[in-house]
Every structure is written in C-alpha cells, then in structure tokens.
C-alpha cells in the first residue's frame, strides 16, 4: 500500500534521512583508544582476560560487554506500518527509527536486523542463534498469524526477553486506556461488552490482555474482514481466533455493536458508522486505532455520541495510543533485572503503571508537547502523553518488581528506591549532580519567592518543590491568573493553602514595601513616586524587598525580560556580601563528559585581577555545596607564561592573589582551555602544576570569552545548563534566563535553598 504523505512531508523526510549522514544511527566507543596501552586493553592481548572471565562465569558477560543493554530490533518486513509486505531492505528505516526510540527514551542500545526470510522455522532459527549477542529481542512488523507462532517458538527456545511490540505494546496501552475509561464511566471490566474490529496480531493481543485484566470471554465479540468470528466459520480462521468464536447468528459488525461498552478497532478506516455508535451503551469507549485514518474520526464520533471517550493512533488528537509509551520502559525494567522473559505479570504491571500516571498532574515536558496546554485526567486524557518523562520512572520499576515477584529476574534489585533514583538521573541529567543539594534542601526547606509567579514554569516548579519538600514557595502574581493557569496546566497545588501569593495589584503591605524601598535606595536615585510605581509594577523589586524584609529567604527571577535590568535592582536592594567587590555569575553545564562550572558568564564585562580572584573564591564555595571538590583553571590564550599580553598578565596576577587568600585551593593558570581539560597535555607543559586531573571550574578572562564559551559548549555538546548562579549578593538571589525550563527552575530552587541555609548558619 502506498503511503499518503504530503509532498512537503515526503521531501522533508528524505532530506532528514539523507543528510548530514545517511540513516539515523551510528556506533560510538565507550572506552578511550588514544594510545598503545588502550589498544592493548581493548583488543589483543588484554581482551583475552575478559574472554576468560566469561568462560569461567557466563554471567560476567553482563559486566564486561554491552550485551545486557543491547536489544535486537528484528523484522522480515512483511507488515511494515501501513505499507504492508515491502521486504526487509525497505523496512530498514523503520527499524533504525525503532532503535533511536529505544536509545532516546530508555538509554538502550540497539542493532536493527532485517532478515530476508518468510519461512517460520528458518526465521526462528536465524533469530534464536543471536542470543549470545543480545540482552533482548524486539520483534517488529512481522505479519500475523505467523508472528504468534514465531514469538511462541522463540520464547520457548531463548533465555532472554522476546517481545513482539506490535502485539503487546499496543495491548498494554489499550489496557491502560480501558481501565481509566471504564473507571470514568463507572463500569466494571468483568461486566462490559467488548466488540473488536480486526483480528490481526495487535487486535488479538489486545483482546487477550483485556481477558487477563478481567474481561469475560463470553462478552467479547471478534469481527474481521469476513464478519463476526462465530463457531463453525471456515474462512480466515486460525487457532488464535477460534478462542473467541461465539455461538451466534450475527454475521456483521453492525449485528453485534448494539449495547457495546467498548469498541476496539485495529482494522480499516470508516468501518464504524455513526448509526452503529448511537446503538452502543452509555458512555462508550471508542478505541479507533487504524492508521493513518481511524475506524471513525473523533469529531464524527462525538457528533453522534457526545458522551463517548475516544482514543486513536494519531498524534493530532487526544488519547494517542502510541507504542513508545511502553516498549522502551518495559525492556528497561526487564534488562535491569536480567529477566529471562517478559511475562504476563510484567505486562499487567506496565498497564497499571501507565493508567496510574495518567491520573497524576501533567509534567511540563508533556504539556509542551500539547503546545503548553496541559490535559487533566478525564475523557480526553485517559493515557499519558508519549513525551512524559515520568513514564520510565513508573513503568520500568513496576516491570522490574513484577519480574522479581514472578521469579524470572536473574539479578534482582537490592534497593528499588535506589533504582528509581538511577532512572531519575537518566531522565533529568542533572539528577546525580544535584542530589546533594536536593538532599540538603529537604533537611530545612526555606521560603523562596518567585518574581514571575504566573509563569507556567514557575507553577510547575512550585508543585515539584512542594511535592519533594525542597522549599516553601511564595509566588508573585494575580491570584485569579494563577488559579486559572493551575487548572489549565493540570496541577494540584492550591494558592493560599499550599503556597502564599503576593498580589502586586492589591497587597496590604504595599505602603510598607514602598517605605522599605525608599529606606534602602532613596539615595540611589529612587524617588517616592518611582518607588510607588515600581512596587506596584515590578515583580523583581517586590521579590527583592520581600527578601530584605525577612519575609522570604531567597528569590528567583529573570524568566522574562532582560538580565541586566534585574541585576540593577538586585544591586540596589539586596546589595553585596561583605568583602565582595561586585556580583558575578557562574553557570553549570552538564555534558556527556562531565560537569563544568563556568564564570563569569553574565555579569562582569572586563574584570580586574582582583575581581577575578573574588569570582574564583566565590565559585569555589558554591561548587563545594554540590559535594564537588573544585579544580580551578584560570583560562587564557597563553599557557603558563607563554605570552605577556594584558589578558595573560591579568590572569597571572589573579592566581597570585588567589594563592595569598586561599593557599590550599587547587587552582592554577594561566592556561589554555585544552590544557585545563586534558591532564596529559598539562603534564607536558607544566608537570609541576598544582591542578591535577581535569579542571571542573573554568574562570574566563572576560565576559565575551565566558559567554561565548558557555553557549558554544552548551549547543555543540547538547549540555544541560544549570544557572546562572548569582554570586556575591548579600542574600540568595538568582536571575535566570528566558530559556530556562521548569526543571531548571526546580534545580535553581534547590541551589537557592542550600545557599539560604548556608547564610543562616553563618549568621547564627
């Protein structure tokens, strides 16, 4: 079957697959191979040690090779998407895409394997002999009913998970939608009538799983291209369909649709007519999953039955049944406990985890996938969004636990909570680095005031801060706007109950704030009229005054507007920490190579040697809060006296001042960036350098170099930024940037709370 892609989408897809490299995958080494010793370890002769260890103990393959995190995506190309039997070679782009999804969503490495074989036994033989190479097998796009027998035989022969996603992935998501849909309708699964259109691999797998969930076989009516599956039918029958054959005179979909509570379609466009829908039971659940066009279009279904709940396979409608909701995370959980199979208990655990997640407040990532509009649990949100980052946090542990409970886990998890934390670090790359700050913040949560309290990112961050016990949020904004946005974004926090709201339009402390502002900044150009206007209209000013009045312990601002305009108010109101000459900013970037702190990325344009020394010492104290020992490099174009330019001389002088003030600090310079980041290069240039290993704090000579370096590294390395972290203020204040995410606000909340705790301890 030829696809119905638009010319624009077709040409765009071809360019996407063709450039800059053909395809969507490449292999990257995880170990260094930079010298003769590396070669001797990676290959001959050193590799013999790994081989011998596996001979002695085959389980060591999971520790010494990539096998336990490696899945094969296998097809023979006989049922590819809606294209049909296009053959193994033409199916390769789909299999590469599947491999990308495994990696992107669950960190699982994949090889796509396209096999030119339609004979069932020969295909089974070809796949079964791959067991030494892979930790799991994902069968893909193999037509039915052959796929049932292929999976059945492979599961009997192989001692690793074998999972036909077209069957079970769809079934698991359908199961979650059914549980939630029936709950909303006030119905019980054991009492409902289910009509199924289509009897292929996915349809039968869905039906089988619904039986596992409690549906009764006598209440299931299966139909296909030849009509109702009834006892005695001889055409297009097989042993898998025969299970659902009914003793009936009904012969068509229309004959059996009456009073049905659930319609499950995995067949063809347009087979469910509006008049059929009108004859279904109250609050029917319609799963019209044919692609690209469903059995009935949602708008047509709702016109006929406004009380219907509708799921499709399309991304342009609510309730998309997309297999990426589950297959990466099911394999993640199975691989992590070294499961020998993916059994029914593990599938049911995934169903219930997905159903439960749909009832939680929507994440910011999922909301962005809906153009910023969060979907609260209900008829249009029976299942989570495929981009919800919490899917792995809910499904993988549930699957792992089910594997352990049913005895198919060869390496059970010792600590399930620690496993959840590991997964969280995968989802939020900042997790590992931020963990000490999060733990510290939870011991004594402080009041954090957010200047942009109406912003979606702040609202989501406030919910997380409350749920995790990180902080006591105070939001500046109009109460009616905050309430409506909380409802729109599907959050559960309550203004005035869970957090305080400061209304800039009508706050009883207005006159007091104006007077405080005049007391602080009256001799810095702030007139009474200006103070009255700013305290009513400038949320950064309001937040800063709240901190200075002791009504908040820390503040977050900068999600909207200009950084420097906010900095001016912070200087005027908050002021400087004793002994500090000016404010500076440090930004953390978390890359695949590690975490690096860069300063000054936002404030000081051309700092003096004295100011660079201040910045360095401030940076060192902030880095220590992360539980990290600072290793500081003062950067320049010059390596240890190689040039006497003003910049190099400035950095040299700064080093002298730093060593006078903090003689034990691991800091050196001036040096090039490559010398800072490659210890072997530094050892050749200056073996006696006090800095050992890779520098993790990079101090730049001026703002241009720092900001350009930060932006360059962030974009090219796909780094996760945290910050900017404002340093040198009398009270904890952080001015973020407009590109910050909700998770970024959460991270900076933890930074602010930890800083507030430190200042409180110093003052006591």
Secondary structure, DSSP 8 states (H G I E B T S, - for coil): ------HHHHHHHHHHHHSSSSSS-----SS---SHHHHHHHSTTTHHHHHHHHHH-GGGHHHHSSGGGEEEEEE-SSSBTTTBS--HHHHHHHHHHHHHHHHHHH--EEEEEE-----HHHHHHHHHTTTTT-SEEEE-S--TTHHHHHHHHHHHH-SSEEEEHHHHHHHHHHHHHHHHHHHHHT--GGG--EEEE--SHHHHHHHHHHHHTT--GGGEEEEETTEE-BTT--TT--HHHHTT-B--S--SHHHH-TT-SEEEE-S-TT-S-HHHHHTS-SS-EEEE--SSS-SS-HHHHHHH-TT-EEEES-TTSSSB--GGGTHHHHHHHHHHTTBS---HHHHHHHHHHHHHHTTS---HHHHHHTTT----SBTTBSS--TT-TTHHHHHHHHHHHHHHHTT-BSS--S-HHHHHHHHHHHHSTTHHHHHHHHHHHHHS-EEEEES-TTSHHHHHHHHHHHHHT-EEEEEES-HHHHHHHHHHTT----BTTTBEEE-TTS-TTHHHHHHHHHHHHTTTT--HHHHHHHHHH-HHHHHHHHHHTTS-SEEEE-SSS-HHHHHHHHHHHT-B-TT-SS-EEEEEEEETTEEEEEE-SSS-SS--HHHHHHHHHHHHHHHHHTT----EEEE-SSSTTS---HHHHHHHHHHHHHHHH-TTS-EEEEE-HHHHH-HHHHHHH-TT-S--S--SEEE-SSHHHHHHHHHHHHHHTT-EEEEEEEESBSSEEEE--TT--HHHHHHHHHHHHHHHHHHHHHH-
